Structures are given as C-alpha cells and as structure tokens.
Amino acid sequence: MDTTPHQIIAFHVSDRSGRSAEALWKKIPAVYQAHAVFYTDQYAVYTGIIPPARHRAITKLARTTNHVERFNCTLRQRVSRLVRATLPFLKNLANHIGAIKSFICDYNLTRCAAFPG
C-alpha cells in the first residue's frame, strides 16, 4: 500500500513462504522497488527478499500498520467470499483472486478520486 493515497500497489494470494514473498516482490512496480521504503512485520522471510536499504521491520508498538489493517478489514467486509469458507464459490482459486482484484481496482479508483493530483 502506498502511504500517501493509500492505494494498493501489489498483492499476492498465497501462504507466507519465501516463494510467495518473492512473487509479491516481483509484482511491485520497479519505481517502488527502486525508491520506496517498505515497512513490514518482523517476519524473517522479508529480510531475504527486500533489499536492506529499502526494508524496515517494525513492531506492532510502532503503530504504523493501521492503514493496512484497516484495508484488510474493509476487504473482508466487502468481499464476502473471504468471510465464509463454506460457500461453494470459494473452491475455484482463480475466481477468488479475480474477486479480490476487482475489489482492489474499485478501491484504488475510489482512493484516486479522493486524492486528486
């Protein structure tokens, strides 16, 4: 998530393995990879993926994850398939990812309208 407009710049649906972290890093636009500072939890996998000059591992006490946590809550509330694991449409991962991607596109357009120029 970009800190100023609070837009989602990349996402990856999977577990929290090193392979998933690499896949997420590859999806982040090159301009962010080259210039942005990435704040993550203290999960060790990120240390091997994100260059040290661009990475800041923080604790929950720093209270800088509130925007991401708020987005996660909004995502769960508005994409109902993330809440109920018993519904049959959850069985197709491609449809599941498509629903998340559709929500993120709408979310980013809404954020873009809220923070013009």
C-alpha positions in Angstrom: 0.0 0.0 0.0 1.3 3.4 -0.9 1.3 5.6 2.1 0.0 8.9 0.7 -3.1 7.9 -1.4 -3.4 4.6 0.5 -3.7 2.8 -2.8 -2.8 -0.9 -3.2 0.3 -1.2 -5.4 0.5 -5.0 -5.5 -1.0 -8.1 -3.9 -0.4 -11.9 -4.0 -2.7 -14.6 -2.7 -0.9 -17.5 -1.1 0.9 -18.6 2.1 3.7 -16.6 3.8 6.5 -18.6 2.4 9.7 -17.3 0.8 8.4 -18.2 -2.6 5.2 -16.1 -2.0 7.3 -13.2 -0.8 9.4 -13.3 -4.0 6.2 -13.5 -6.1 4.8 -10.4 -4.3 8.2 -8.5 -4.7 8.1 -9.2 -8.5 4.6 -7.7 -8.7 5.6 -4.5 -7.1 6.3 -1.8 -9.8 10.0 -1.1 -10.4 9.8 2.5 -9.4 8.6 1.4 -5.9 11.3 -1.3 -5.7 14.0 1.3 -6.5 12.8 4.2 -4.4 10.2 3.3 -1.7 10.8 2.1 1.8 8.8 -1.0 2.8 7.6 -1.4 6.3 6.8 -5.0 7.3 6.3 -7.1 10.3 9.4 -8.8 11.7 8.8 -12.0 9.6 12.3 -13.3 8.6 11.3 -14.1 5.0 11.1 -10.4 4.1 14.7 -9.9 5.1 15.9 -12.1 2.3 13.6 -10.6 -0.4 13.5 -6.9 0.2 16.9 -5.1 -0.1 18.1 -3.9 3.3 18.3 -0.3 2.2 14.5 -0.4 1.4 13.3 -2.5 4.3 12.2 -1.5 7.8 10.9 -4.3 10.1 8.7 -2.8 12.7 6.8 -4.0 15.7 3.1 -3.5 16.5 4.1 -1.0 19.1 5.2 1.4 16.3 1.5 1.6 15.2 2.3 2.3 11.6 0.3 -0.6 10.2 -3.1 0.9 10.9 -3.8 1.7 7.2 -3.0 -1.9 6.1 -5.0 -3.4 8.9 -8.0 -1.1 8.0 -7.7 -2.2 4.4 -7.7 -5.8 5.4 -10.9 -5.3 7.5 -12.5 -3.4 4.6 -11.5 -6.2 2.2 -13.1 -8.9 4.5 -16.3 -6.8 4.9 -16.8 -6.1 1.2 -15.6 -9.3 -0.4 -17.9 -11.8 1.3 -16.1 -14.8 0.0 -13.3 -14.0 2.4 -15.5 -14.5 5.4 -17.4 -17.7 4.8 -15.2 -20.7 3.8 -18.3 -23.0 3.4 -19.7 -21.4 0.3 -19.1 -23.3 -2.9 -17.6 -20.4 -5.0 -14.5 -20.5 -2.8 -13.3 -23.7 -4.4 -12.0 -22.0 -7.6 -8.9 -20.0 -6.7 -8.9 -18.1 -10.0 -12.4 -16.8 -9.3 -11.4 -16.0 -5.7 -8.3 -14.0 -6.8 -10.5 -12.3 -9.5 -12.9 -11.1 -6.9 -10.1 -9.6 -4.8 -8.5 -8.0 -7.9 -11.9 -6.5 -8.8 -12.3 -5.1 -5.4 -8.8 -3.6 -5.3 -9.3 -1.9 -8.7 -12.5 -0.3 -7.4 -10.8 0.6 -4.1 -7.9 2.3 -5.9 -10.2 4.2 -8.2 -12.1 5.5 -5.2 -8.9 6.5 -3.4 -7.7 8.2 -6.6 -10.8 10.3 -6.7 -10.4 11.2 -3.0 -6.8 12.3 -3.5 -6.6 14.1 -6.9 -3.3 15.1 -8.5 
